[in-house]
Amino acid sequence: MATVTASAPRLALPGILKHRATRKLLLLALAAAVLVPLAAARWPNAAWPHALTVDLAKPLADASDWVIDNRDSHPLFLYFFGYISNAVVLSVRAVYLALLAAGWAGVTAFGALVAWRVAGVRLALGTAAAFLACGVLGMWVPTMQTLALMVVAVLVSVAVGFVLGLGAGLSDRLDRALRPVLDTMQVLPAFAYLLPVVLVFGIGVPAAVLATVVYAAPPMARLTALGLRGADPEVLEAVDSLGATARQRLVTARIPLARKELLLGLNQTIMMALSMAVIASVIGAGGLGDRVYQALASVDVGAALSAGIPIVLLAVVLDRITCAAGDGTARSRSMGWLYAAAGTVAVALAARLLGRVDWPDAWTLDVAQPVNRAVDWMTAHLYTGVPVVGGTADWAGHFTTWVLDPLRSGLQWLPWWSVLLIVAALAWVIGTWRTALTAVLAMAAIGVLGVWEPSLDTLSQVLAAVAVTLVLGFATGIAAARSDRFERALRPVLDVFQTMPQFVYLIPVVALFGVGRAPAVAAAVVYALPAVVRITAQGLRQVDPAALESARSLGATGRQQLWQVQLPLARRSLLLAVNQGVVLVLAVVIIGGLVGGGALGYDVAFGLAQGDLATGLVAGAAIVCLGLVLDRVTQPTERRATKGA
């Protein structure tokens, strides 16, 4: 007689507990129910407990003194940092002397002929006009100084970023290890690491190049890793089926498939390197950045713009040439390149024989006075008294009263342990327990450093700036992705916004919005917006055309295609846009300290101005911790198919 075995009944979970995020929040609530009463009883105040802070002033002062005492005698400085410094100086000097030897005619001819070989006559004419404009503005020699430094800095940044991105794109473990490193490199304000860089290398070109590389290499690394990880699996499987080795698969499939991301990374590296030109001038970079810095020190917007325009022109020229070179439009016949080289040499020799190596003073044009008059008019007519909409001062006041003040007050009102709980909940819901632990430890480190209150003040400004940036950036990026004409018209505007040094548009922003946290937020939005727009548009344009065609065949409208096909398939790029928006806003938080934003930005600027390594580095470290927290709560962690996710 057959026996019937009854299976053990399975415990049915309530519907709400079937969601992974709900179970995580319930576990966190149980842990909080035990730990929060203990913490509140031990430290009843809302602010971070003083007993849990660590004073780093003395150790950092001792480290600064040791570097100063041993910089000229210790083997580390003589045989390591010394060689790096010499190599950088020799490289920059070689490029600069070559540019001077070619003269303005030779450099212009070289740029135009390269552009012609890469993309045709239109880009050649534009390149020639850009170089000639630098001379007309009276900035030829500073332009060559900046170009020499940027050539070396960009080459090093691209090399470092590509190597890091290659490793991160091929290894999940290395990708996880590099993320906090890249966050630190890109989020740590330049003013915070300028002081230690100057301590090691001294005032001059090596410190400026190193500071530029630290800031400009991460975008190349991130986009390289993104491109390698986003390679079409079917293509990789086809290559594997042919018996290709790992190296052959990388060279013949992964890297070619990641070409667009690599070009975007090169573009972002060039833009960020040039945006560092002014900040690097603080430590002796010279060139256009020094002219901008000196003009702004005397509140001369016109003179600052005269030096800022060549920076933008350099960025636009380099951007167009590098993008065209990678689009496959470059002409491959070697004879044409020989003709271009011969033409450059002929023009340079002719200019030297005619005594026209240097740019003639009679060919310069003064634009400073008209610009200063325009700024004065804007200040007089737009600051207050505008009918109906109100002046820009009213906008800044309303934004501060209705957004910034409540946000700051709310964050500072929260007990310190509740802030940690909120961070843990947000990071764990979209990631793993490791993600949440990293975010909580980073937030707790801010309190341990003793800068809890100013960090929450900075966080309020960052959240407001990121929200505005993402709303404007996503809307503009979607429009650019859906219209080629709008994208072409928008591209030079984005170039100007992203390459114009922050110090140049800082004075017009202050003139329009006054001094305070509102202009600090405006400066951060202007700087972070181009990257968000570019990455959003790039991600939407790379959506598989077959998916869109399938949606259209089913009768989907344009809006349905956007929300149900393009945005979900471009999720990876959109998340990268969020990440870059956060990173770039944090990178400009130092500027907020210079225009009344206060908080951590002011501490960093004060530390550099006073040579106070402790104040500057502690505030800079707090900004890095904020960057890690915001990264972890905005970047979902990809889970593997394991139970431990």
N, C-alpha and C positions, 0 to 999 in steps of 0.2 A: 504494500500500500504506500503510495507516494506520500511523502511528508511535505508539508508546506511550511516554509521558513518565512517568517515575517521580518522584514527589514526594520531596523531601528528608526523610529520616527525622527525626522529632521526638525530642528528647532527653527521655527519661522520667525524671522526678524520683522519688526514693524517696518512699514514702508519707508518712513523717514530715515531709518538706520541703514537702509540699503545703499545710501549715497556715501561715497568715500569721504567727501568733505565734511558731512555731518558727523560721521564717526570720529574724524580727527578733532573736530571742534568739541565734541563731548569729552573725549579723553583730555583735551587741554583744559576744559572747564573743571573736570575732576581734579587735575593737578593744581589748578589755580585755587580751588576750594580748600586745599590743604596748605599751600604755600603762602597765599596772599594774607590770611590772618596772621601768620607768623611774621611776615615781613612788615605788615602794618603795625603790629604790636611792638616790634623791635625798632622800626624807623617810621614814626607816625607822620612826619612831614611829607608834603607832596613833592618837594624838590629832592634831587638825588642826595643821599646821605653823605655828609662830609667824611664820615669814618671810612667810606668805601672809595675815597679818592687817593690818588698817588701823585706826589709832587715830583715832576721831572725837571724842574728848573736847574737844580745843582748838577745832576748827571749830564744834561745837555750842555751846560756851561763848561763843565770839565772836558767834554768831548771837543768842544770848539777850541778850548785852550790847547788841547793836545795836538789838534790838527795844525794850529798856527805855529806851535813850537817845533813840530817835526816836519813841516811841509818841505823844507829845504835840505833835510838830512836823512829822513827815513827811506829805506830801500823801496817801500811800497810806492812812495811818491816819485822817487828818482827813476825807477826801472819799470814802472807800470803806468801810472798816471802821466808821468813825464813823457813817455813814448807816445801815448795816446794824444797828448796835447801837441807834441811836435808834428805828428802825422796830420792832425786837423789843420794846424797852422800852415804847413807846407801845401796841403791840398787846396785850401782856400786861396792862398797866395798864388799858386800856379794858375788857378782858374781866373783870378782877378787880373794877373799880368797878361794872360792870353787875351782877355777882353779888351784891356787897354791897348795892347799891341795891335789888335784888329781895328781899333778906332770905331767911332760911331757909324761910319759908313760900312765897315766890314761886318760889325755885329748885326746891323740892320739887314744887310744883304744875306748874311748867313741865316738869320731867322726866317726871312722871307723865302729863301730858296729851300730850306728844309720844309717849311709849311707847304710850299708848292709841290715838292716831291711827295709829301704825305697826303695832301688833300686837295690840291688844285690851286687855281689862281685866286679865288675869293679869299681863302684863308691866308694866302701869301700877302695879298694886299692889306688884309686886316692886321697881320703881324708887323708888316713894315710901318703901318700907320701907328700901331701901339708903341713901337720903339721910337719913332719920330716924335710922338707926343711926349714921351719921357724927356726928350731933349728940349722940346719947346717949353715945357714947364720949368726948365732950368735945373733938372734933376738927373742929368746923364751920369755923372760920376757917382753920386749916391746909389743910382739904380744899378750900376755895374758892381758896386760893393755888395749890395743886397743880393744880386743875382749870383755872384760868386759864392757867397755864404749859403744861399738856398740850394744851389746845385749840389754842394757837398752834403748838406743836411738832408735833402730829399733822397739822394742816393743811399745814404746810410739808413735813413728811416725806412725806405722801401725794402732794403736788404734785410734789416732786422725784422720788420713786420712780416715779410714773406716767410722767413724761416720760422718765426713763431707761429704764424697762421698755418704753415704746412704741417708742423707738428700737431697743432690743435685740431686740424681737419682730419688727420689720420689716426689720432689716438684720443679716445674718450677720457682716459685718465689724465693725459696731458692737458686736454681742453679744460677739465675741471680745475686743474692746478693753475693754469694760466689765467683763468677768468679774474681772480682777485688781483693778480699781478697787473693785468691790462687795466683793470678798474683803477688801481692805484696810480699807474702811470698817467692815465688820462684825466682822472678826477682831481688828483693833488694839484692845487693851484700853482702856477708857475712861480709866483712870488714866494711860495713856501719852500720850494727846492732851489730857488736861485741862490739863497744864502749858503746852504751847504755846498752847492756847486762852485760858488765863488771861493769858499774856504779851501776847496781842494785844488781848483784850477786857476784861481785868481781872476781878476777882471780881464776880459778879452774875448777873442774869437772862440777858443776851445769851450769855454763855459757856455757861450751862446749857442754853439752847435749842439752840445750835449743836451741843453735844456730844450732845444727844438726837437731833437730826436725823441726824447722822452715823451713829448706831447704829441708828435706827429706819427709815430710808429703804430700805436694801437689800432687806428682805423684800418690800416693795411692788414694787420694781423687778424682782426675780427672778420673783415670781408673775405680774406683769403680762406679762413676756416669755414665761413658760411658757404662760399662757392664750392669748396671741396666736399663738404657734407651734403650739399644739395645736388650733386651729380646724378644724372638719370640712372637708376639701378639697371634698367634694361640694357643700356649701352655698356655698363660695367660688366654685366653678365655675358654679353656678346664678346667682349674683349677677353674675359676669363675663358670662355669656351674655345678661343683660339690658342690657348696655352701661353698667354702673356704672363710675364713675371710681374711681381709687385711694382718694380721700378718702371717697366714698360707700361703697365696699367696707369701709373701716375702720370707719366710723360705724354702718353698718346691719348688718354681718355679724361682723367680727372682734371688736369690743368687746362686743356682746351675747353672743356665744358664749363669751367669756372672763369672763362675769359671776361665776361661782363662784370662779375664781382671783383676780379683783379683790377680791371680798369677803373671801376668805381673807387676801389681802395686807393689806387694811385692818385685819382682825382682828389679824394679827401685828404690824402697825405700832403699833396701840394698846397691845398687850401689852408690846412692847419699850420703847415710850416711857414707860409707867408703871413698868416695871422699872428705868428709869434714874433714877427720882425720888430715890432715896437717894444714888446716886453723884453726881448733879448737886448735891445739897445740900452736898457738900464744897466746891463753888466758889460757894456763895451762892444756890442756888435757893430755899431756904426751904421753907415748907409742910410736908407730911407727911414728906418725906424728911429734913428737918432734925430733926424730932421723933424719927424712927427712929434717925438717926445719934447724936444726943445720948443717947438711952436706951441704945443699945448701948455707947457710950463708958463708961457707968457699969455695964455688964453687967446691965441691967434688962430682961429678956426680956418681962415683962408690959407695961411701958410701950412697948417697941418693937412688940409685937403690937397694942397699942391704936392705934398710928399706922399699922401695916401693914394692918390689916383694912380701913380706908377706901380704901386704894390698891386692894385686891382688889375691893371693892364698886364703885368707880368703873370698874374694868376690866370687870367683869361687866355693869354697866349699859350702858356704851358698846358692848360687844360685842353684847349682845342687841339693842339698838336699831338699830345699823348693819346687822347681819345680817338682821333682820326688814325693814328698809327696802329691802334689795336683793332680798328673796325674792319681791317682787311682791305682798305682802300689805297694803301700806300703802293706806289709803283715799284715793281721789283727789279727793273732793269738797272744793272750796276753802272752802265754808261751814263745814265741820267744823274746818278749821284756824283760821278766824276765831274760831269759838267757843272753841277752845283758847287762842288768844292773848288773847282777852277774859277768859277765866277766870283766866289767869295774872296779868294786870294787876289784876283785881279782888281776887285773893287777896293780892297784894303790897301793894296800897293798904290793904286791910283790916288787914293785919298792921302796917303803918306807923301807921295811925290808932290802933291799940290799943297801940302802943309795944312790939310784939313782933318788931322787925326782927332783933335779935340772939338767938341761941339761949339760952334761960334756963339759968342755972347749976344750978338745982334739978332739971333734967331729965337730968342726966348720971349715968353709972354707971361705977364703978371696976372694971375687970376685970384690972388689973395684978396685984393680990395673988393672986387665985385661979390665974392663969396661972403666976406664979412658984412657987407651992406645987406645981402640977402638974409643972413642970420639975424641981423638987427631988426629987419622988417618982420621976420617971423616972430621974433620975441615980442615986438611991439603990438602985433595985430592978432596973434593966435594964442598968446599966453592967457589973456583974460578978455572978457567983454565980447566974445563971439555970440551973436544972437541965436536963440533957440537951443543950440547944442552946447553952448558954454565953451569956455576956453580950455586949453590943455591942462592948465593948473587945476581947474574944476574936475576934470577927468581923473587926474592923479589923486586929488583929495578924496573923491568918491571911491576910487579903487582902494585906497588905503583904509578908509573908514569902513567900507562895507565888506572888504575881502581880507586884506592883510591883517588889520587889527583883530577882528574876530578869530581868524585862524591862529594867529600867534597867542592870543589870550586863551583860546581853547586848548592848544597844545601845552602851554605852561600851566594851565589849571589842572590838567590830568596828573594824578599821582604817578611817580616814576615807574612803579611796578605795572600800572595799567598800560603805559606806553610799551613796555616790554611784551605784555600779553598781546596787545594789538599787532605788534610786529610779528610775534610768533604765529598768531592765527593767520595773518595774511600770507606769510611765507610758507606755512605748512599746507594751507589749503591748495595752493597752486604748485607746490613742490613736494619735497620729501622732508623727513625729520632733520636731515643734514642741512638742507636749505634753511629751515627754521632756526636751527641751532647757530648757523653762521650769522644770520641776521640779528638774532638776539644778542650774541656775543659782541657783534659790531656796535649795536646800540648801547650795550652795557659799557663798552670801552669808552664811549663818549663821556659817560658819567664818571668813570674811573679817572679819566684825564682832567676832570674838574671843570668842564665847559658845557654842562648840561643845559643851562638856561640860554646862553647864546646859540647853542646848537639847535634848540627848538625854534628860536627866532629865525635862524637861517633856514631851517626846514620849512617854516611857514612861507617864506619867500620862494623857496625852490618849488614847493607844491603848487603855488599860484602860477609861477612862471611856466612850469611843465604843463599844467592844465591849459593855459592859453596857447602854448607852443603846439601841443598835440591837436587841439581843436583847429587852429589855423593850418598847421602842417598837413594833417590828414585831408582836410577839405581841399587845400591847394594841390596836394599830391594826387588826389583822385582826379581832379580836373585836368592836371597835366598828363596823367596816364590816358585819359579818354580823348584828349585833343592834341594832335601833333603841332598844330599852329600855336596853341596856348603854351605848350612845352617849349617851343623854340623862342617865343617871346619872353617866357619866364626865365630862361636859362641865364642870360646876362644879368638879370636882376639878382638871381641867387648868387652868382659869382661876386657881384659887388657886395652884397650883404655878408657873404662868408669870408671874403678876403679883405674887406676894409677893416683896418685895425680897430679894436674896440675903443681905443683912446680917441680915434677920430670922430666917431659918432657919439661919443660920450658927452661932449660939450653941447651939441645941438639937442640931445635928449634932456640934459639938465636945463638948457635954456627954455625948452618947451614944457617940461614937467616939473621943474624945480628940483630941490635937493631932498632926498629921502629914499624910502624903500621903493616907491613906485617907479622912479627912473631906473633903479637897479633892476627891477623886474623887466622893464622895457628893454634894457640893454641885453639881458639874458635871453629874452625872446627873440630879438633881432639876430643874435649870434647863433642860437640853436635851431631856428626855423629852417634855414636852407638844407641842413643835413636831413631833417625829418622829411621835408618835401622830396628831396632827391631819392632817398631810400624807399619811401612809399611809392613814388611813381615807378621806380625801377622794379620793385616787387610786383606791382600790378601789371606791368608790361610783360613780365616774364611768365605770367600764368599760361598754362598749356592752351594753345589755340584750339585744340581738339575739344577741350572741355567747354570752351565758350561756344564753339560751333554746335556742340551737342545741346547746350542750353537754348541756343537760338532755334534749333530745329524743333524743340519742344514748345516753342512759342513764348519763351521767357522775354520779358521786357528788359530794356537797358538797366533799369533799377534792380530788377530781380537778378540779372546777371552779376551786377556789382555785389549785392548783399549775399547772394546764395552761392556764387561761384568764385569771383575774383578775390574778395576779401578773405574767405576761408582758405583758399589755396595760397594766398600771399601772407599767411599768418606768420611765418618765420621772418619775413622781411619787415612786417609791421612791428613785431616784437623787437627787432633790431632797431627800428626807428624810435620806438619808445626808449630803448636803452641809450641810444645816442642823444636823444633829447635830454634825458636826465643827466648824462655825463657832461654835455656841453653847457647846460644851465649851471651845474655845479662848478664847471671850469671858469665861469664868468662871475661866480659869487664874490670873488676878490674885487671885481670892479664895483660891486655894490657897496663895499666898504669904503671906497674912495668917493662916493657921491652921497653919503649919508645913510647907506643901508645898514651900517653898524654890524653887530654880531661877529661871526667868525671871519668874514671878509676884512673887517677893520683890524682884527687881531693879526691876521697874516700880513697886511700892509704895514702895520705898526712894527711888527717883528723885523721885517726887512729894512724899514727906514731907520730903526734904532740899533740894528745889528743884534737883536735879541733872538737868539736861536730857539730858546725855549718857547716863547710866546708864539713865534711864527710857525714852528714845526708842530706844536701841540694843536693849534688851530687848524693847520693843514691836515694833520692826522685825523682830527674830528671830521673834516670835510670828506676825507677818504672813507671814514666809517659810515657817514651818511650816504655816500655813494654806494657802498656795499649793501646797506639796508635797502635802499630804493631799488637797486638792481635785483636783489633777491625777492622783493615783493612785487616786482613787475615782470620778471622773466621766468615763466613756468619751466620747471625741470622735467626733461623727458625721462619718463620712467621706462625701465626695462620690464620685460615680461616676467617678473619675479614677484613673489608674495611680499617681499619686504619693501615694496614701493610705498 
